[in-house]
Amino acid sequence: MNSLVKYWNECDLSKGPYVHPADEKAIGKEAEFSDRRLLNHRKFIDSDRFGLSGDKTFHLSLLPVPYQGNLATADIFLLFLNPGLGLNDYYTDDDKLHSERHRRIIRQDLDGVDYPYLSLDPLFSWSGGFQYWEKKLRKHLRAVADERFGGHYVGALKHLGSRLATIEIVPYHSARFGAGRLIAKMPSAGQATSFVWEHLVPKAKAGAITLIATRQIKMLNLPENCKDIVVYKGPLARGAHLGPGTPGGDAISRRLKYS
């Protein structure tokens, strides 16, 4: 078990608010980033946070997303700043099967799990996570379906879902990210950064994985002279596009085609 997974195995995921105990001091109990009302989808709709413009508060009623995918076997890693917020995220978390799978991925308890990348599991194609990732990766999925699975799309979802992983530097959902000053104080961000540098960067330098950094995560200071490390800047970082013709998309295509 790597140190990042061990760290998240120390977090109680049985009930909200979901905050790693080591992050409690940094986030605070009454500070601007810590609204700890326990919400479900119905309560979220009725609250003042539904559709709130400029909401930077962490939604701690939602399960955190420190990572997705099988961290031990994935060979395409995407780095993001933090999970955003869709208006149906509470509805998704209310689904017991989805939430249980989510918890298993955080624990990396993946025996018998066909889709370790939960947001590519067609069983949950109704969820915002699936709709976001399927659209973002659609051209890659279609190419894999045509080249490897006779056009069978589910085969492509399963294939890419077994090879893809994402790491979120800050694991808590927010509609907008405004907690930059907390990153250096949050142990979970330190754990994610250490995992990137200790485990992923050496593998990328050796050509074993593709590592793509998006969403303006300058604090990682990743090496830029490696063909298997892609660092987005400027408008690319804001859009985080991964289709063919983008640096990250072309890196994914190379990995899928030649590995």
C-alpha positions as CSV (number, residue, x, y, z in Angstrom):
1,M,0.0,0.0,0.0
2,N,1.5,3.3,-1.0
3,S,1.7,6.3,1.4
4,L,-1.2,8.2,-0.2
5,V,-3.6,5.3,0.0
6,K,-2.5,4.6,3.6
7,Y,-3.1,8.2,4.4
8,W,-6.7,8.1,3.1
9,N,-7.3,4.8,4.9
10,E,-7.0,6.8,8.1
11,C,-10.1,8.9,7.1
12,D,-13.5,7.9,8.4
13,L,-15.8,7.6,5.3
14,S,-18.8,6.2,7.1
15,K,-20.5,9.6,7.6
16,G,-20.1,13.3,6.8
17,P,-18.8,15.8,7.1
18,Y,-15.9,14.1,5.2
19,V,-12.7,15.7,6.3
20,H,-9.4,13.9,6.8
21,P,-8.5,14.4,10.5
22,A,-5.1,15.8,9.5
23,D,-6.8,18.5,7.4
24,E,-9.1,19.7,10.2
25,K,-6.8,22.5,11.5
26,A,-6.0,23.9,8.0
27,I,-9.7,24.0,6.9
28,G,-11.0,25.0,10.3
29,K,-14.5,24.5,11.8
30,E,-16.0,28.0,11.4
31,A,-13.7,29.5,8.7
32,E,-14.9,30.6,5.3
33,F,-14.0,27.3,3.7
34,S,-15.8,25.1,6.2
35,D,-19.6,24.8,5.9
36,R,-20.4,21.6,7.7
37,R,-24.1,21.4,7.3
38,L,-25.0,17.8,6.4
39,L,-26.7,18.0,3.1
40,N,-28.3,15.5,0.8
41,H,-29.6,16.3,-2.7
42,R,-33.0,17.6,-1.4
43,K,-31.4,19.6,1.3
44,F,-28.9,21.0,-1.1
45,I,-31.7,22.2,-3.4
46,D,-33.4,23.9,-0.5
47,S,-30.2,25.5,0.8
48,D,-28.6,28.8,-0.1
49,R,-25.7,27.0,-1.8
50,F,-27.6,25.5,-4.7
51,G,-26.4,27.4,-7.8
52,L,-24.6,30.0,-5.6
53,S,-22.4,32.1,-7.8
54,G,-18.8,32.3,-6.6
55,D,-19.2,29.7,-3.9
56,K,-15.7,28.8,-2.8
57,T,-16.7,26.8,0.3
58,F,-15.8,23.1,0.4
59,H,-18.8,20.8,0.1
60,L,-17.9,18.5,3.0
61,S,-21.1,16.5,2.8
62,L,-19.8,15.0,-0.4
63,L,-17.2,12.2,-0.4
64,P,-13.8,13.5,-1.1
65,V,-12.0,12.6,-4.4
66,P,-8.3,12.3,-3.6
67,Y,-7.9,10.0,-6.7
68,Q,-9.7,7.7,-9.1
69,G,-8.5,4.6,-10.8
70,N,-6.1,1.8,-9.9
71,L,-3.0,3.7,-8.7
72,A,-0.9,0.5,-8.8
73,T,-1.6,-0.4,-12.4
74,A,-2.7,2.7,-14.3
75,D,-0.4,4.0,-17.0
76,I,-2.2,7.4,-17.8
77,F,-2.3,9.8,-14.9
78,L,-4.0,13.2,-14.9
79,L,-3.4,15.8,-12.2
80,F,-6.1,18.2,-11.2
81,L,-6.4,20.9,-8.6
82,N,-9.6,19.8,-7.0
83,P,-13.0,18.3,-7.9
84,G,-15.5,20.8,-9.0
85,L,-19.2,20.8,-8.2
86,G,-22.0,19.7,-10.4
87,L,-25.6,20.4,-9.4
88,N,-26.3,16.7,-9.4
89,D,-23.3,15.6,-7.3
90,Y,-25.4,15.3,-4.2
91,Y,-27.8,13.1,-6.1
92,T,-24.9,10.9,-7.2
93,D,-23.6,10.6,-3.6
94,D,-27.2,9.8,-2.4
95,D,-26.9,6.6,-4.6
96,K,-25.8,3.9,-2.2
97,L,-24.1,1.7,-4.8
98,H,-22.2,4.6,-6.3
99,S,-21.0,5.8,-2.9
100,E,-19.9,2.3,-1.8
101,R,-17.9,2.0,-5.0
102,H,-16.4,5.4,-4.4
103,R,-15.3,4.4,-0.9
104,R,-13.8,1.2,-2.3
105,I,-11.7,3.2,-4.8
106,I,-10.5,5.5,-2.0
107,R,-9.5,2.4,0.0
108,Q,-8.1,0.9,-3.3
109,D,-10.1,-2.2,-2.4
110,L,-10.4,-3.1,-6.1
111,D,-10.8,-6.9,-6.1
112,G,-13.6,-7.7,-8.5
113,V,-14.0,-4.1,-9.6
114,D,-14.2,-3.9,-13.4
115,Y,-14.1,-0.1,-13.6
116,P,-11.6,1.3,-11.1
117,Y,-12.1,4.6,-12.8
118,L,-15.6,5.1,-11.5
119,S,-16.5,7.9,-13.8
120,L,-16.2,5.6,-16.8
121,D,-18.5,2.9,-15.5
122,P,-21.5,2.7,-17.8
123,L,-23.6,1.5,-14.9
124,F,-23.5,5.1,-13.7
125,S,-23.8,6.8,-17.1
126,W,-26.5,9.0,-15.6
127,S,-24.0,10.6,-13.2
128,G,-22.4,14.0,-13.8
129,G,-18.9,12.4,-13.4
130,F,-19.6,9.9,-16.2
131,Q,-21.1,12.5,-18.5
132,Y,-18.1,14.8,-17.9
133,W,-15.4,12.2,-18.5
134,E,-17.1,10.4,-21.3
135,K,-17.5,13.6,-23.2
136,K,-13.9,14.7,-22.5
137,L,-12.4,11.4,-23.6
138,R,-15.0,10.5,-26.3
139,K,-12.7,10.6,-29.3
140,H,-10.1,8.4,-27.5
141,L,-12.9,6.0,-26.5
142,R,-14.3,5.8,-30.0
143,A,-10.8,5.1,-31.4
144,V,-10.2,2.4,-28.9
145,A,-13.6,0.9,-29.5
146,D,-13.0,0.8,-33.3
147,E,-9.4,-0.4,-33.2
148,R,-9.6,-3.0,-30.3
149,F,-13.2,-4.0,-29.7
150,G,-14.9,-4.0,-33.1
151,G,-16.8,-0.8,-32.3
152,H,-18.0,-2.0,-28.9
153,Y,-18.1,1.1,-26.8
154,V,-18.4,-0.6,-23.4
155,G,-15.2,-2.5,-24.2
156,A,-13.4,0.8,-24.7
157,L,-14.8,2.2,-21.5
158,K,-13.6,-0.8,-19.5
159,H,-10.2,-0.7,-21.2
160,L,-9.5,3.0,-20.7
161,G,-11.1,2.8,-17.2
162,S,-8.5,0.2,-16.2
163,R,-5.6,2.4,-17.4
164,L,-6.6,5.9,-16.3
165,A,-6.1,7.5,-12.9
166,T,-6.6,11.0,-11.7
167,I,-5.0,12.7,-8.7
168,E,-6.6,15.8,-7.1
169,I,-4.2,17.9,-5.1
170,V,-7.1,19.2,-2.9
171,P,-9.7,16.4,-2.6
172,Y,-12.7,18.4,-1.5
173,H,-15.5,19.6,-3.9
174,S,-16.1,23.3,-4.5
175,A,-18.0,25.2,-7.1
176,R,-15.0,27.5,-7.5
177,F,-11.5,27.1,-6.1
178,G,-10.4,29.9,-3.9
179,A,-8.5,28.1,-1.2
180,G,-5.0,28.6,-2.7
181,R,-3.6,29.9,0.5
182,L,-4.6,26.7,2.3
183,I,-2.7,24.3,0.0
184,A,0.6,24.6,1.8
185,K,-1.1,24.0,5.1
186,M,-3.2,21.0,4.1
187,P,-1.5,17.6,4.8
188,S,-3.7,15.9,2.1
189,A,-2.2,18.3,-0.5
190,G,1.2,17.5,0.7
191,Q,0.5,13.8,0.5
192,A,-0.7,14.1,-3.1
193,T,2.3,16.1,-4.1
194,S,4.7,13.6,-2.5
195,F,3.0,10.8,-4.3
196,V,3.4,12.6,-7.7
197,W,7.1,13.2,-7.1
198,E,8.0,10.0,-5.4
199,H,6.0,7.6,-7.5
200,L,4.8,9.1,-10.8
201,V,7.6,11.4,-11.9
202,P,10.2,8.6,-11.8
203,K,7.9,6.3,-13.7
204,A,7.2,9.0,-16.3
205,K,10.9,9.6,-16.8
206,A,11.4,5.9,-17.3
207,G,8.6,5.9,-20.0
208,A,6.4,3.6,-18.0
209,I,3.5,6.0,-17.6
210,T,2.1,9.2,-19.1
211,L,1.7,12.1,-16.7
212,I,-0.5,15.1,-17.6
213,A,-0.8,18.1,-15.3
214,T,-3.7,20.5,-15.8
215,R,-5.6,23.2,-14.0
216,Q,-2.8,25.6,-13.2
217,I,-1.1,23.4,-10.6
218,K,2.2,25.4,-10.7
219,M,3.2,24.4,-7.2
220,L,4.1,20.9,-8.5
221,N,7.0,22.4,-10.5
222,L,7.1,19.3,-12.7
223,P,10.0,18.7,-15.1
224,E,9.2,19.8,-18.6
225,N,12.0,18.1,-20.5
226,C,10.4,14.6,-20.5
227,K,8.2,13.4,-23.4
228,D,5.9,11.5,-21.1
229,I,5.2,14.5,-18.8
230,V,2.8,17.2,-20.2
231,V,2.3,20.4,-18.3
232,Y,-0.6,22.6,-19.3
233,K,-0.2,26.4,-19.1
234,G,-2.4,29.5,-19.8
235,P,-5.7,28.8,-21.7
236,L,-4.8,25.1,-21.9
237,A,-4.7,24.8,-18.2
238,R,-8.1,26.6,-17.8
239,G,-9.8,24.4,-20.4
240,A,-7.9,21.1,-19.6
241,H,-8.9,19.7,-23.0
242,L,-7.7,16.2,-23.7
243,G,-8.9,15.6,-27.3
244,P,-6.6,14.8,-30.3
245,G,-4.6,17.8,-31.3
246,T,-4.0,19.0,-27.7
247,P,-0.7,18.1,-25.9
248,G,-2.4,15.9,-23.3
249,G,-4.7,14.3,-25.9
250,D,-1.8,13.4,-28.2
251,A,0.1,12.0,-25.2
252,I,-2.9,9.8,-24.4
253,S,-3.1,8.7,-28.0
254,R,0.5,7.7,-28.0
255,R,0.1,5.7,-24.8
256,L,-3.0,3.9,-25.9
257,K,-1.6,3.0,-29.3
258,Y,1.9,1.8,-28.6
259,S,1.7,0.2,-25.1
